[in-house]
Amino acid sequence: NRLKLVVKEIRKQRKSNGTKGIKLLHDNASPHRHSDIINYLTEEGINIIPHPPYSPDLALYDYWLNYYIKQNLTD
């Protein structure tokens, strides 16, 4: 129920784009990996960035930044 409220608020604040372009990175907690949650986020157009395997040397923001840079590199 909370997730639906968050998506509704996002749509309210981003009237022109809605959930388009939103990327979500969250931990691998069981509620976050549940198929209903994944399906709902996919239906709403929210991209889920895969969580990296545990690494003490890699913080979540480092993973997102590296992913972003890798996706936007060109020849």
C-alpha positions as CSV (number, residue, x, y, z in Angstrom):
1,N,0.0,0.0,0.0
2,R,2.8,2.4,0.8
3,L,4.4,1.8,-2.6
4,K,1.2,2.8,-4.4
5,L,1.1,6.0,-2.3
6,V,4.6,6.9,-3.3
7,V,3.9,6.3,-7.0
8,K,0.7,8.4,-6.8
9,E,2.7,11.2,-5.2
10,I,5.4,11.0,-7.9
11,R,2.7,11.3,-10.6
12,K,1.2,14.2,-8.7
13,Q,4.6,16.1,-8.6
14,R,5.8,15.1,-12.1
15,K,2.6,15.7,-14.1
16,S,4.3,15.8,-17.4
17,N,6.6,12.7,-17.0
18,G,5.0,10.7,-14.3
19,T,7.1,7.7,-13.5
20,K,9.0,7.8,-16.8
21,G,12.8,7.9,-16.3
22,I,12.7,6.8,-12.6
23,K,15.4,4.3,-11.6
24,L,15.1,2.4,-8.4
25,L,18.0,0.8,-6.6
26,H,17.1,-1.0,-3.4
27,D,18.6,-3.8,-1.3
28,N,17.8,-7.4,-1.8
29,A,15.4,-7.6,1.1
30,S,12.7,-10.2,0.6
31,P,9.8,-7.7,0.4
32,H,11.7,-5.8,-2.4
33,R,12.3,-9.0,-4.4
34,H,8.7,-10.2,-4.2
35,S,7.2,-10.9,-7.6
36,D,4.2,-8.7,-6.9
37,I,6.4,-5.7,-6.2
38,I,8.6,-6.3,-9.2
39,N,5.6,-6.6,-11.4
40,Y,4.0,-3.5,-10.0
41,L,7.1,-1.4,-10.5
42,T,7.5,-2.7,-14.1
43,E,3.8,-1.9,-14.9
44,E,4.3,1.6,-13.6
45,G,7.4,2.1,-15.8
46,I,9.9,2.3,-13.0
47,N,13.3,0.8,-13.9
48,I,14.8,-1.4,-11.3
49,I,18.6,-1.4,-11.2
50,P,19.9,-4.8,-10.3
51,H,21.6,-4.9,-6.9
52,P,25.2,-6.1,-6.9
53,P,26.4,-9.0,-4.9
54,Y,27.7,-8.2,-1.5
55,S,31.0,-6.4,-1.6
56,P,32.5,-4.5,1.4
57,D,34.4,-2.3,-1.0
58,L,31.4,-1.2,-3.1
59,A,28.8,1.2,-1.7
60,L,25.3,1.4,-3.3
61,Y,26.0,4.9,-4.8
62,D,29.2,3.7,-6.3
63,Y,27.4,0.9,-8.0
64,W,24.7,3.3,-9.4
65,L,27.4,5.7,-10.6
66,N,29.4,3.0,-12.3
67,Y,26.3,1.6,-13.9
68,Y,25.3,5.1,-15.1
69,I,28.7,5.9,-16.5
70,K,28.9,2.5,-18.3
71,Q,25.5,3.0,-19.9
72,N,26.4,6.4,-21.2
73,L,29.8,5.7,-22.6
74,T,30.2,5.9,-26.3
75,D,33.0,4.8,-28.6
